[in-house]
Amino acid sequence: MRKFSLIMEKSQTFPSPLTGEGKGGGENILTPPTLILPHKGGGDFLYCLPMNSKGISVLFLVIAMLVMVTIGYVFSYLIPTKQKSVIFPIYSNQAFFIAQSGVEFAIRYCEDQGWRGTTDGIFDLNRLNGISRPLGNGTFTLAYNNAIGDILTSTGQITGSSENRAVRVSNFLPFLRLIFDPASPVPCRTPPAGTIPGGLTRNQAARFYIKNVRTTDITLRAFSASWTGGGLLRRIYMDAGAGWALKYQAPAGSYVSGSGSRNFNQPFPNDRQTITPNQVITVLLYFNFNLAGDSDFVTTFYTAAGDAYTFNLDAAGNQLPTC
C-alpha cells in the first residue's frame, strides 16, 4: 500500500499592494495544504484542500433557513387545526344558552296563554310542542305533551353545525300562574238555566273557569276582550263560591271587540277579584248578541301591576260549544 502525505509549501514572496512590503521585502503567504494522493501507474496527484470560510457560512445559513421554513410550515398547519377545534366548545355554549332562551319563551307562553282543553282536542300548553324560533346564531325547538308527562324540553341548535344542547324542565306546570282549570268544563256558551245570574239571556253568555296554581294570591283589577263578529260586551261576572259578583258593566254601546283594557268599575270590593292559591273561580262574559255564529273569543285579565293573564276561549277558532 502506498503512503500519502500532506505537505506545506512556502510561496514566493512578493510585495503586498494593501499592506506594503513586509519584513525582508514582502509578506510570506502560505499556500493551502496540499494532499498528495497515490496514483495507479505511478506518480502522485496533488489536491489542495479549500480553506474558504465563506462557503461554510453559506452552508450553515441554508440549513438554518430550511429548519426555520420547516418549523413555520408545522405551525401554519397546527394553528388552523387548533382554531377549528376551539369552535366546537363555542358552538356548544351558544346552543346551551339558546336552549335556555327556549325555556324562558315557554314560561312566558304559560303566563300569557294559560292551559285548557279545546274543542279540537289540543291543550293550549301542548301548543308549545314543535314550536321553533330562530335566535342569534341558531334556533330553539320546544317539545311538550302533558299527556305523557309534565316535562318541557328545549333544544338549541346552531345553524350550519351539528352542535346542539337540550335543557329539560320537569314538573313544568308550576311555572303557570293563572290558568284554565283542567278539572272544570271547557269554555262554552249558553250555560244551563240556573247557573247564570237572573235576568240574563243564556245564549248571550260565555262561561269558563280559571285557577291560581301559584303559591301567592293574584288580584285582578282590569280586563280586555276581543272576538270575531260584531256586537258589544255588556257585563263581566265572577263567582268565587259565594255567588255571582258583577265586576264590570259597560256604558251603553261602549265596549266593542278590541277596545283595549278597562278597569273593573263596580264599587269596592267588586272593583277587584282576589284568587288565592289553588282556588278556582267561574267567569261569565255577557254580550248583547247570540254567540252561535261568533268565534275567537280572547279575554285578558290584569293585576294592578300590569301582569297579564290571557285566556283564549276558542283557540280552535270554530265557535264555543254549548255548555
Secondary structure, 3 states (H helix, E strand, C coil): CCCCEEECCECCCECECCCECCCCCCECCECCCEEEEECCCCCEEEEECCCCHHHHHHHHHHHHHHHHHHHHHHHHHHHHHHHHHHHHHHHHHHHHHHHHHHHHHHHHHHHHHCCCCCCCCCCCHHHHCCCEEEECCEEEEEEECCCCCCEEEEEEEECCCCCEEEEEEECCHHHCCEEECCCCCCCEECCCCCCCCCCCCHHHEEEEEEEECCCCCEEEEEEEEEEECCCCEEEEEEECCCCEEEEEECCCCCCCCCCCCEECCCCCCCCCEEECCCCEEEEEEEECCCCCCCEEEEEEEEECCCCEEEEECCCCCCCCCEC
